[in-house]
Amino acid sequence: MNLVAVVVTFNRFAQIRTTVTRLLEEPCNSVIVVDNGSVDGTRDWLLSQNDPRLRVVLSETNVGGAGGFARGMQLAVSECDADWVVVMDDDGRPEPGALAAFKDMDLTEWQGAAAAVYYPDGQICDMNRPTVNPFWHLGTFFKTLFTIGGRDAFHLVPEDYNRDIPKQIDITSFVGFFVSRQGIEMAGFPDPRLFIYGDDGLYTIGLRQEGGKIGFFPTVRFEHDCSTFTSAGEFTPIWKAYYYHRNLLFLYKAAAGWLFWPALLLVLPKWGLKGLRQGENKRAYFRYLSWAVSDGLRGKMDRNVIEP
């Protein structure tokens, strides 16, 4: 198996150094790092590495995770002739032995695979829990509507992480997501206009809509040392709230179909309440949220809200 890793980074030298070092200790045939214009020493370090498997792509502008993954995956196919591509953020990385374990799996029936992602302290990383689409599964849909803590009805639960065999899923994140050459032929590449957030959900649900099968492989373990959200639920930096909510609307449209509009009536009040947890950035949060809802409903993807 020709396995190619794709990592996107921007100004997180300590994280990318750890991730690249870990990947080069694994049985990767190639490691592609897309650097989105880092100025913190990342580029110098990447270019100083002499492992022939490492390919560094230098972007002069920050094209976000979506743009970086699209570019990296294109190179994995066109120049590295990948059989499988595994993608991750710069703060996500395989635990030792994870990629070797993946290569030993029977992947005959799968076009995509999701790793089990944990925080560095060993707890399950909530933001990377794979899901089944409740709008495609009637039982899951009603559990989501009528149970307390309904989110667990469509996200995988701790028991799923203790399985020995894969479980079919519909949506997963780009931390430890593996996609086969066949899967890429079915789903194409991520949409770079999404910038950050939701590109993974939209890509994986798109693969499922094209008839691809995605499995959750609990014995393939990844670590995610993430810091976008504070423990109080604040966005850091606050402008990320725009992309988060706009792209979630795109994802909800893709997942819910005609039920999108009723679902929106449930979602919007929750997003408003989230603004109460943004501290001194409360006013900015609601400004970004209003733009996100307006653009998300209209399908507008050309607004740039990145602040220094």
C-alpha positions in Angstrom: 0.0 0.0 0.0 1.3 3.4 -1.0 0.1 5.5 2.0 0.6 9.3 1.8 0.1 11.7 4.8 -1.1 15.2 4.2 -0.7 17.9 6.9 -1.7 21.6 6.8 0.1 24.1 9.1 0.2 27.7 9.9 2.4 29.3 12.6 2.4 26.4 15.0 6.1 25.4 14.9 6.0 23.3 18.1 3.0 21.3 16.8 4.1 20.7 13.3 7.6 19.6 14.4 6.1 17.0 16.7 3.6 15.8 14.0 6.2 15.5 11.2 8.6 13.8 13.5 5.9 11.3 14.5 4.9 10.7 10.9 8.4 10.0 9.7 8.6 7.3 12.4 5.6 5.6 10.8 5.4 3.6 7.6 4.4 6.5 5.4 5.6 6.4 1.8 5.4 10.2 1.6 4.5 13.1 3.9 3.2 16.3 2.3 3.1 19.4 4.5 1.3 22.4 3.2 2.5 25.5 5.0 0.1 28.4 4.8 2.6 31.3 5.0 4.1 30.6 8.5 6.5 33.2 9.9 7.4 31.5 13.2 10.3 29.4 12.0 8.2 26.6 10.7 9.4 27.0 7.1 13.1 27.0 7.9 12.7 23.9 10.0 10.7 22.0 7.4 13.1 22.9 4.6 16.1 21.8 6.8 14.8 18.2 7.1 16.5 15.7 4.8 14.1 12.8 4.9 13.4 12.1 1.2 9.8 11.2 2.0 9.0 14.7 3.2 7.6 17.2 0.6 7.0 20.8 1.7 4.5 23.0 -0.2 5.0 26.7 0.6 1.8 28.8 0.1 2.4 32.5 0.1 -1.1 33.2 1.5 -3.1 31.4 4.1 -5.6 29.3 2.2 -6.9 27.7 5.4 -7.3 24.0 6.2 -9.7 23.4 3.3 -7.3 25.0 0.7 -4.3 23.2 2.2 -6.0 19.8 2.2 -7.2 20.2 -1.4 -3.7 21.1 -2.5 -2.0 18.4 -0.6 -4.5 15.7 -1.6 -4.1 16.7 -5.3 -0.3 16.3 -5.0 -0.7 13.0 -3.2 -2.6 11.6 -6.2 -0.8 13.3 -9.1 2.8 13.2 -7.9 2.9 10.5 -5.2 0.5 8.0 -6.9 -1.2 7.3 -3.5 -3.3 4.3 -2.9 -4.6 5.8 0.4 -4.2 9.4 1.8 -4.4 10.2 5.5 -5.1 13.8 6.4 -4.6 15.7 9.7 -4.2 19.2 11.2 -0.7 20.2 12.4 -1.9 19.5 16.0 -3.2 16.0 15.1 -0.9 13.0 14.8 -1.0 9.2 14.8 -0.1 7.5 18.1 3.0 5.2 17.6 2.1 2.2 15.5 -1.2 3.6 14.3 -0.3 3.7 10.6 1.2 0.3 10.7 -2.0 -1.0 12.3 -4.0 0.7 9.5 -1.9 -1.0 6.8 -2.6 -4.3 8.4 -6.4 -3.8 8.1 -8.7 -5.5 5.6 -9.8 -2.5 3.6 -11.5 -4.3 0.8 -15.0 -2.9 1.3 -14.0 0.6 2.5 -13.4 3.8 0.6 -12.8 5.9 3.7 -11.7 5.2 7.3 -11.7 7.3 10.5 -9.2 6.8 13.3 -10.2 7.0 17.0 -9.0 10.4 18.2 -8.0 11.2 21.7 -6.8 14.2 23.7 -3.2 14.0 24.9 -4.5 13.0 28.3 -6.2 9.9 26.8 -9.8 11.1 26.9 -11.9 10.8 23.7 -11.6 14.0 21.7 -15.2 15.1 21.5 -14.8 17.4 18.5 -13.5 14.4 16.4 -16.2 11.9 17.3 -17.5 10.4 14.0 -21.2 10.5 13.4 -24.0 8.8 11.6 -26.3 11.2 9.8 -29.6 11.3 11.8 -31.5 12.4 8.7 -30.7 9.2 7.0 -31.4 6.8 9.9 -35.0 7.0 11.3 -34.3 5.5 14.6 -31.3 7.7 15.2 -33.4 10.7 14.2 -36.0 10.1 16.8 -33.4 9.4 19.5 -31.8 12.7 18.7 -35.1 14.5 19.0 -36.6 13.0 22.1 -33.7 12.1 24.4 -31.8 14.2 26.8 -28.3 14.8 25.5 -29.6 13.9 22.0 -26.2 14.6 20.5 -25.0 11.2 21.7 -27.7 9.6 19.6 -25.8 10.4 16.3 -22.2 10.6 17.6 -20.2 7.5 18.4 -20.1 6.8 22.1 -17.3 5.4 24.3 -18.5 1.8 23.7 -17.8 2.2 20.0 -14.1 3.0 20.8 -13.8 -0.4 22.5 -14.8 -2.4 19.5 -12.4 -4.6 17.6 -14.1 -4.3 14.3 -15.0 -1.3 12.1 -18.3 0.4 12.3 -19.9 2.2 9.3 -20.3 6.0 9.8 -21.4 8.9 7.6 -19.4 11.9 8.7 -16.0 12.4 10.3 -13.2 14.9 10.8 -9.9 15.5 9.0 -7.9 14.4 12.0 -6.9 10.8 11.1 -9.2 10.5 8.1 -8.0 8.0 5.5 -9.4 8.1 2.0 -8.6 5.6 -0.8 -7.8 6.5 -4.4 -11.2 5.1 -5.3 -12.8 7.4 -2.7 -11.0 10.4 -4.1 -12.3 9.5 -7.6 -15.8 9.4 -6.2 -15.7 12.5 -4.0 -13.1 14.7 -5.6 -11.1 17.1 -3.4 -12.2 19.4 -0.5 -13.7 22.7 -1.5 -11.0 25.3 -0.8 -13.5 28.1 -0.5 -14.6 26.7 2.9 -11.3 27.9 4.4 -11.7 26.3 7.8 -14.3 24.2 9.6 -16.8 21.9 8.0 -14.7 21.0 5.0 -14.2 17.5 6.5 -17.9 17.0 7.3 -19.0 18.1 3.8 -16.3 16.0 2.2 -17.1 12.8 4.0 -20.9 13.2 3.7 -20.3 13.9 0.0 -18.3 10.6 -0.3 -21.2 8.8 1.3 -23.7 10.4 -1.0 -21.6 9.1 -3.9 -21.9 5.6 -2.6 -18.6 5.3 -0.7 -18.4 3.5 2.6 -16.6 5.0 5.6 -15.6 2.9 8.6 -14.6 3.9 12.1 -11.5 1.9 13.0 -11.1 2.1 16.8 -7.7 0.3 16.9 -6.1 3.0 14.8 -5.5 5.8 17.4 -4.7 9.4 16.8 -3.9 12.3 19.2 -5.3 15.8 18.9 -3.7 18.6 20.9 -6.3 21.1 19.9 -6.8 24.7 21.2 -9.4 26.5 19.1 -12.0 26.5 21.9 -11.2 27.5 25.5 -12.7 25.4 28.3 -15.5 28.0 28.6 -16.5 27.5 25.0 -14.9 30.7 23.6 -13.6 30.9 20.0 -9.9 31.7 19.8 -9.5 33.9 17.8 -13.1 35.2 17.6 -13.2 35.5 13.8 -13.2 31.7 13.5 -16.8 31.8 14.7 -17.8 33.1 11.3 -16.4 30.1 9.3 -17.5 27.7 12.0 -21.2 28.7 11.8 -21.4 29.5 8.1 -19.9 26.1 7.1 -22.2 24.3 9.6 -25.1 25.7 7.7 -23.7 24.2 4.5 -23.3 20.9 6.3 -26.8 20.9 7.7 -28.2 21.6 4.3 -26.3 18.6 2.9 -27.3 16.4 5.8 -30.9 17.3 6.3 -32.3 17.9 2.9 -35.9 19.3 3.2 -35.7 19.1 6.9 -33.0 21.8 7.0 -35.5 24.6 7.7 -37.2 23.1 10.7 -33.7 22.1 12.0 -32.6 25.7 11.6 -35.3 26.8 14.0 -33.7 24.6 16.7 -30.1 25.5 15.9 -30.2 29.3 15.8 -31.3 29.9 19.4 -28.4 27.6 20.6 -26.0 29.7 18.6 -27.3 32.8 20.2 -26.9 31.4 23.7 -23.3 30.5 22.8 -22.6 34.2 22.4 -23.1 34.6 26.2 -19.9 32.6 26.7 -17.7 34.7 24.6 -16.6 37.1 27.3 -15.2 40.5 26.0 -15.7 39.2 22.5 -19.4 39.0 22.8 -20.2 41.8 20.4 -17.8 40.6 17.8 -19.2 37.1 18.1 -22.7 38.3 17.2 -21.4 40.3 14.3 -19.6 37.3 12.9 -22.7 35.1 13.6 -25.0 37.4 11.7 -22.6 37.4 8.7 -22.3 33.6 8.9 -26.1 33.0 8.9 -26.6 35.5 6.0 -23.9 34.0 3.9 -24.7 30.4 4.8 -28.3 30.7 3.8 -27.3 32.4 0.5 -24.5 30.1 -0.3 -22.0 33.0 -0.3 -18.4 31.9 0.1 -16.3 35.0 -0.8 -16.3 36.9 2.5 -12.9 37.2 4.1 -13.0 38.0 7.9 -9.5 37.0 8.9 -8.0 39.4 11.4 -4.3 39.6 12.3 
